[in-house]
Amino acid sequence: RITSQESKSSWEVVDIMLVLDISGSMRAEDFKPNRLEAAKLEALDFVFSREHDRIGLVVFAGESYLQCPLTVDHDVVTNILRQVTIIDEQHDGTAIGMALAMGINRLRDSEVENKVIVLLSDGSNNAGELDPITAARMATDYDITIHTIGIGRNGKVPFPAVDPFTGRKRLIYQEMEIDEETLLTLSDVTSGQYSRTNDREGLSAIFDELDKLERTEVYVTDYSDYKEIYAWFLFPAVALAVSNRFIRQFWFRQRD
């Protein structure tokens, strides 16, 4: 006998594109072990917490790169995220506008009500053909919200370097300045939120807040078919019983 069972459930979901800065400045060690690795660790926890959401990943420096399209397979997202590294010097830069455009392109056709870009950067836009504010206005055309995170402190920050005489690692200090005005404007234009952090604990708290993002409720219907297969075992069992009876009768007759 074959029976069908229908079950209905609802999930609350958001489509999220993570847009992560991998420029050379993310090598700064005011976060441990550095800005990029700290951001990756917090982003990994964030992905794991978004059980039913579709999540994708864009990384950027002087150019932007799609690492993972929107997917509910969070193992794929996290495996790719773990492998992200700082860009080489040849392709360095900070093309925020182009990175946002790539994220928008992946979200614009989504039928989910809540579409979100989480942008994490420590610098100012200095590369690419698209101004970040223009990209933010494009996002509003598709009802996409941009949440921005500024990571790192202003002023002199430590960077790793190799001593040319000893070959050992040493720290050098360079002046850094985060373009908070642009990051704040990006979030304001799209009704998102801007957050700034100078340490790992603050970054963790920001991602905890993002985890409270409003979700869209979607309804899912599952169909299950069940087959009763007892008959497959019934016929061999009957045959075995008949054979056993025949053998016993034959055996005892032979002995008599």
ZIQUIJO-V119341 format. One record per helix or strand of 3 or more residues. SS is the DSSP state (hx for helix, st for strand). FROM is the first residue (numbers start at 1). TO is the last residue. Records with the same first field share a line. If there is no record, write none. Layout:
SS->FROM-TO, FROM-TO
This chain:
st->2-13, 15-21, 54-60, 64-71, 115-121, 144-151, 155-162, 169-176, 194-197, 216-227
hx->24-27, 35-49, 74-82, 89-91, 96-107, 132-141, 180-189, 200-210, 230-255
